């Protein structure tokens, strides 16, 4: 009756071991570190960078515990923050001798002290939120109306060009807000323009007026597509810009339809963060100077010719380009990675507006076989993103860049071309700065609240329910262990509201055990045998436990879907806490009870505190 089969005990044992294993990294804490990463895509981080870091630290007699190389940076660990600060200053001087020309980002960091054997199993500590680690929080509002107006400008320009190419005379094409307005002189012109718009401009919905005018409105589907693209491009641009800050784990995510949340742990300089978030970048297309002097200047064996400039390329080489600017980023409407339809090689597909398409067609017709450079300018410095060879005249406003690139490079190139500037203006509508000392204080207070809450519950349960209180306390400790391990495995962000949700999860978990214990007491009052009372207590309490937890879970999911910021942090821990409490307070708790009492065939008493029998009004203590 009150015995678990062996496989159920195996499940409990596996859950206990896995939970302990993945919760363990949180006990090791974090060590201060310095992170060296590339400030520009032309700078490579490789084993030579590790050797250089070691040499710089050795020259300054700074002892490092470990220097490791990952995909994008070199990280050096230290015993104390004093050594960390000394190392940061030394590495900053060595890697960036000219403050006006920064090639590397040297930033402070905190790295987990998780042993290698634990890390090899994928065990990592929980990620701490901004309110626990300190840093800067921004809420940015994207101006979607400006993005739609910009799209309407592009459509109006494209329509003017197409009407001119088709020989359709008109009285003018203008943008009015988010609509495109075309004036025609007669019905024939109106009909020709209408047919042209319907076949070539699927994004516009047309309405006619009595005075020979066509009003084109951006369709709802196209508007949503423009807004989604604007939001994604802004997020990508922010990622690129924030890399310069050297933030180890920035949080940049969409919130709602038109807002972006940016959290920068460890950053205390709000002014610098604002400057980088609001920075602008420009894109230029120029011809490569392929003269003998130009090639010598690119190799570094000669001076740069008159009327030309020298810029670094992504691969580490240099390219000499002419000063004349053919196109700018304002003429680029989209850039997507894809494949060449003929060779199936990785390629980047560009879409230009009407003016850009016309200029590009003329330039490519006159410069077949020559190289064209696409340069990204940011903070006064230029970088050649790509410099392909023109194979033939390219018209229609759709350009393909291919050759000598893989799919990763194609995606990176498309990203750089799209993210040169913001797709729509943004405004900071919320700003918070949290100091590291306040974050440490929040961690201490949050930990103490959970610890003392747990101790208070354990003391009460052990006094009021005797041995069954001990069983409930063991199940409660297992619940905390399981919750922490789940948060660590999911790499969820633990915030201060999340700690509050963890404390709440303790109360909800013990509530289930209280229901079970009271149902067992009720069965004992009715005269049931101890074994029957235990079985009936768990069976009858399960329906109530399920109902209460499901309703709480629905509320938690609603907070998770519709909440934002701290509310979502609370909701994540709250939902996970409900799931772990249902497992620990029923399945695990009954396993412990069955293990203790299930072996006794002739069980006469159970230790569950005082059971008041109403028929005798006497207190009968059931104790071991």
N, C-alpha and C positions, 0 to 999 in steps of 0.2 A: 504493500500500500504506500508506504513512505520510503521507498527505495528507488534510487535512480539507476538506470542501466549504465554499464561501463562507458558507453559512448557519450553520455551526457556529462559525466565527470571528465572525460577527455576534452570535451568542448570547453568546460570551465577552466581546466588546467592550461589549455592552449591559449585561451583568452587572457588568463592571468599572466602567462609568460610573455606573450606578445605585448601586452599593455605595459608591463614592467620594462621591457626592452626599449620600446619607443618613447616611453616617458623619461627614461634615464638621462638622455642628453640635456634635459632642462636643469639637472643638478650641477653640471660642470660650469655653467656660467659662460661669460664672454671675456676674451682677452683684447686689450687695445692693440690696434694695428694701423699701419699706413698702407694705403692703396695707390699704386702708380698705374695709370691708364693713359690711353692716347687721347690727345685733345683734337686731333685731326685724323681723317681716314688715311692720310698718307704716312702716318707714323705707325710702325709695326711694334707689337709687343711680343717678344720671342725670348728664347733662353739667353740671348745676349743681354737683354734688359735685366734679367735676373742676376747675371754676373756683374753688371754695372751697379745694381743696387747693393750687392754684397761688398763691392769695392768701396763704395761711398760710405757705407756704415762702418766698415773696418777702418777706414781712414779717420773717422771721427770717434773711434773706440766705443761704438754703440753696439751692444750685444743684442742680437735678435734670436728669438726662440726658433722661428721657422720662417723661411722665405719660400713661397710657393707661386707657381705660375698657373693661371687658369686661362680660359679662352680669350679674355679681354683685358686682363690686368695682372700685375704682380703685387702680392700681398705679403707684408712682413709683420710678424707678431712680436709683441714685447711684453715684459713683465709688468711695467707700470706706465701710467700716463705721462710721467716726466720723460721717460725714454722715448715714448711715442712722439711727443712734441719735438724733442731734439732731432729725432729721425726725420720727421716731416720737414723741419727747417733745412736740414742738410740735403735731403733729396730734392727739395724745391730749388735750392741754389744750384745743384748739380745738373738737374734736368731742364731747368728753365733759367739760364743765366741772363736772358734778356726778358724782362717782364712784359715788354710790348709784343713779343713774339713767343707765345706760350705753345710748346709742342706736346707737353705731357700734363696731365692732371694729377696732382699729388694731394690726396685727401685723407682725412682721418676716418677710421672705420672701427667697428667692433665685430670680431669674428668668434664664433662659438668654439669652445675648447673640447668639442666632442672628440673622443679617441678615434683613431683611424679604423679600428675594427668595427666600431658602431657606425661610423660614417659609411663604411663599405656596405652595410646592410640597409642603407637609405634612412637611417635614423638621424633626425635633426631636431633641434629645439624649436619651440614655438616662435613665430615672428612677432615681435612686440610692436604695437601701434605707436602712433605719434605721441599720444598722451603719456606713454610709459617710457619712451626713449628720448623724447624731446625733438624739436625741429619746427618746421614751418608748414602751415596748412593754408591752401588757397582754394576758393571756389570761384571758377571762371564761368561767365555767361557768354555764350557764343551768339553773335548777332546774326541770326538766320535770315532776317529780312535783307541784310546787306548781301548775303550769299545769293539769295534769289534775284536781287537786283543786278548783281554781277553777271549771273547767268542770263538774265534778260538782255543785258548789254551785248553779250557775246552772240545771242540769237539775233538781235537787231543788226549787228555788223555782218553776220553771215548772210542774213536775208538780203541786205543791200548788195553784197557782192554777187550773190546768186542771181538776183534780178538783173543786174548789169550784164552778167555773162549770158543770160538768156535773152537779152534785148527787150525786157519788159519795162516800159516807161511807167513811172509812178510819180506821185506828188510828194514823196518823202516817207522815210521809215524812221520812227522815233520810239524811244523807250519812255513809257509813262508809268513810273512806279515799278511794278513787277509785270507789266504788260507791254507788248510790242504793237505799235499802231502803224498801219500802212494806209496811205491816202492814194486813191486812184482817180483818174479823170473821167472814165466812162465804165460802162458795164463790162465791155470786152476785157479791158485791162484788169478790172476787178476779178473776173472769172479766171484769167490766166494766172494772176497772183495767188488766188485761192487754191487752184489746182497744184501750183508749185509748192505752196506751204504744206498742203496735205500729203504730198508725196515725199518731201525732203525734210520736213520739220515735224517729226512725230511727237515732240515734246509740247507742241503748241495746240491749244484748243481754240478754234476760230469762231468768231461771231461777226455778222455783217450788220452795218447800219445803213440807213436810208441815203446818206450823203456820200456813198461810195467809199466807205472806210472798212478796213478789216482790223478787228481787235484780237490779237493773239494772247491767250493767257496760258501760263505754264500749267500743265496738267497736274493733278494731285500726285500721281505716281512719279512724274518727273521731279516735282517739288520735294517729295520724300527722298528721292535718290540724290538730289543736289544737297539736301540738308545732311543726309548720312555721310556723303562724301566729304562735305565741309568739316563735319565733326571728326571723322577719321583722319583727315589730313592735318587738322589742328593738333590732334593727339600725337600723331607721328612727328610733327614739327616740335612739339614740346619735348618729346623723348630725345630728339637730337640735341636740343638746346640744353636740357638738364644734364646730359652727359658731361658737359663742361664743368658742372659743379662737382663732379666726382661723387655724387650721392650713391651709396652702396645699394640701397634697395628703395628707389623712389616708387611711389604709388601714383599712377596717372590713369584714371579710369573715367568712363562716361557715367554721368548721373542724370537720368531723365533724358529728354529729347534734345536739350540744348545746353547742358552744363557739363563741365569737366572738373573733377576733383584732382588736385595736385598736392601730394604730401611728400615732404622732403625731410626724412629723419636725419638728425644731426646737424642740419643747417640752421644757423642762428642769425645770419646776416640777411635780414629781410630785404634790404635795399638791393643787394646784389641779385637775390633771387628774382625780384621784380624786374630788374634790368634784363635778365636773361629770358624771362618769360615773355617780355614785351618786345624783344629784339626783332628786327626785320632782316631779311636776307633777299638777295636778288640773283637772278639767273640770266646769263648772257650767252649768246651764240656768236662766235667769231671764227674767222678762217685761220688755219695754222700757217705760219710763215715757214714754207718748205724750201726757202733759198739756202744756198751754201752757208751764208752767215747765220741764218736762223737755225740750221741744224747744228752748227758748231756751238752756238749759244745754248742750245738745248742740252748738249753734252757737257757744257761747262768749260769748253776749250776756247771760247771767244766771247766778245762783248755782244750784248743784245743789240740788234740792228735798230736804226732810227725808225720810229713808227710802229714798234713792236714791244711786247711785254713777255716776261717769262714767269710761268706759274707751275707749281708742283702738280703732278698727276697722282691718281690713287695708288698706282703701283710703285711709287717712290721715284719715278723718273720726272723729268721736266719737259714742258712743252712751251715753245715760243709761238705766240699768237699775235695777230695784227690788232691794232688799237680799235679799228672800226667795228662797232657793235651792229650785228645784223638783226638780231632778235633779242628780246628780253623775256623774263619769266611771265610778264603780263600777257604774252601771246600764247602761252602754254595753258591749255585747259585740262589736260589729263595725261598721266603716264602710267602704264600698266605693264607688268612683266608677262611675257608669253613665249611663243615659239615661232620660228620662221616657217611659213607654210610650205616652202620648197625643201629646205635642208633639214628642218626640224631641230635646228639649233636654238639655244636660248636667245631671246631677243627682248627689246624694250619697245613698246608701241606708244608713240606720242600722238596727241591730238592738239592741233593748233587752231586758233581762231581765224577769222576770215583774213585779217591783215597779215597774220603770221603765215598762213598758207600761201598767200600771194607772194610774199617776200621769199619764202623758202623755195617755192617753185622756181623763181627767177635765179636764186643763188645756186641751186643744185644744177640747173640747166647750164649755167656758165662755168661751173667748177667741177665737172665730172673728173674723177680720178684724184682729186685733192682731198685733204683732210679738213674736217670741220670740228671745232672744239666747243663743248658745252661746259661753261665755267660757273661755279657757284661762289658768290661773294657773300661773306659774312664777317661783320666787324672789321671791314676794310681789307680783309685777306681773301684772295681768290684761290680756288682749287679746281683743277680740271676733272670733271666727273667722268667724261668719256670724250674721245677724239676719233670718231669713225671716218672711214674713207667713203666719199660720195660715189656710188656706183652708177647713178643715172638721175635724170630729172624726177623729182618727187612732187606731185601735185595732190590736190584734194584735201590738204590739211592733215593727212595721216602719215606719220613718219615712223620708220622702223630702224632701230639701232641693233645691229647684230654682229657676230664674229668675235672669237677669242673671249667668250665669257660663258660661265656655267649658270645654272638656274639661280644659285645664291647670289652671284654677282649681278644678274639681271634684276632680281628683286631689290637688291641694295641700290642699284642705279635708279630704278623707277621710284624708290622711296626718296632718294636724294632730290630727284627732279620734282617730285610732288611736294616735298617738304621744304623747298627753298624759302617759302613764305607762308603766312597763314592764309587759309582759304576764306576766312571771314574774321572780322574784328572780334576781340574778346575784351571783356571788362571784369575786373576783380570785384566780386560782390561780397566776398567773405574772406577774412584774413585772421589767422591766429598764429601766435608764436609761443612755443612751450620750451622752457629751459631744461637742460639735462638734469639739474638738481631737482626740479619739480617732478620730472619723470621718475627719478629714483625714489623720491618720497611717495609718489603714487604707487610704485611697485611695493614698497614696504608696507604702506597702509592697506593696500589690497590684499597682500599675502596674509597680514595679521588678521584682517577681517574674516577671511576664509578659514584660517587656522583656529581662531578662537570660537568661531561659529561651529566648526567641526567638534572641537573639544566640549563645548557646552551641550551639543546634541548627544555626544557619546556619554557624557556624565548622566544626563537626564534619562537616556534610554536604559543604561545599565542599572540605575537605581529603580526605575519604574517597572521595567520588564525583566529584570534579573538576567538569566542566561540568554533568553531570547533577545534582550537588549544588546548583549554582546554579539549575538549573531547579526543583528541589524547594524551594529557599528562596523563589523567586518564587511558587510555588504556595502555600507556607505563608503568605507575606505576604498573598496574595489571600484565603486562608482567614480570616485575622484580620479583614481589611477587610470581608469578606462577613458574618462573624459579628457584628461591631459594627453594621453597617448593619441587619441583621435585628433585633437587639435594639432599635435606635432606631426602626425602622419599626413594630414591634409594641408599642412603649412598654413593654417588659418592665422589671421592676424588677431592677436589678443590685445584688446583695449581695456581701458578702465571700466566702461560699461560691461565688457565681457567678464571681468572679474566679479562684478555685481551679479551677473547672470550665473556665474559659477557658484556663488554663495546661495543664490536662490535655488539652484539645482540641488544643493544639499538638503534644503528644506523640503523640496518636492519629493526627493528620493526617500527621505525618512518618513514622509507622510504615507507612502505606500506600505512601508513596514509597520507603521502604526495601525493601518487598516487591517493588515494580516493578523497582527498580534491581538487586536481587539476581537476579530472574528473567532480566533482560537479561544479566547477567554469566553466569548458568548457560547460557543459549543460546549465548553467545560461546565458552564452554569446550567446548561440544559441536561447535564448528566452524561454527555458523551465520553467515551474512553479517550485517553490522551492521544492514541494513534489516530482514532477517528476525528478528534478535534483538530489535530494538525492538518490532516488531509482536507477536511471540510473548510477549515479556515483559509487555506490557500485557494481552494477551488471557488469558494463563494466571494472572496475578496477580489479575484482577478477581473471580474466584469466591471466592478467599480473603479479599480485602478486603471483599466483600459479606457473607460469613458472619460475620466478626469484628465488623463494624459493626452488623449486624442484631442480634446477640446483645447488644452493648453498648446498642443503642437500646431493646431490650426491658427491660433492667435500668433504664435511665433513665426509661422510661414507668412502670415499677412504682414508682420513687421519686416520680414526679410525681403518681401517683394516690393512693398510700398515705402519702406523706411529708407533713410539715408544716413551716412556717416556713423555716428555713435549708436544710432538705433539699430543699424544693420550688424554692428559688432556685438551688441547685446543679443540680437535675434539668432545669430549663428551659434553662440555658446548655449543659448536657451534651448534651441531645437536639438542640438547634440546632447545636452544634459537630459532632456526628456527621454530620448532613445536609450541612453546608457542607464538611466534610473529604472526604466522598465525591465531591462535585462538583469540588472544587479539586484533590485529589490524583490523580484519574483523568482527568476530562474536561478541566479547565484545563491540568493538567500535560502531558497528551499533546498538547494544542493547541500549547503552547510548543515541545515537542520536535519535533513535525511541522513547525512553522514554521521551525525551525532546520535540521533534517536532512532533512526530506521533499523539499526542492527539489533535493538532490544525488542524481542518478541513479546515479553510480558511487561510492558511499560505501565507503571502505576501512577507516576506523577511526572509533571514537566515543570521546569523552572521558568515561569512566566510572570512572576510577581504575585500580587494578591488577587484572588478570584472571589468576588462577593456573590454568594448564593442567595438569591432573594427569598427562598423558602425557609432558610434558617436564620438569615440576617447575621450570620457569624462569618468572620474573616477566616478563611482557610488558606493558609500559606502553602503553596506547592513549591517545595524546594528540594534540591538534590540532597 
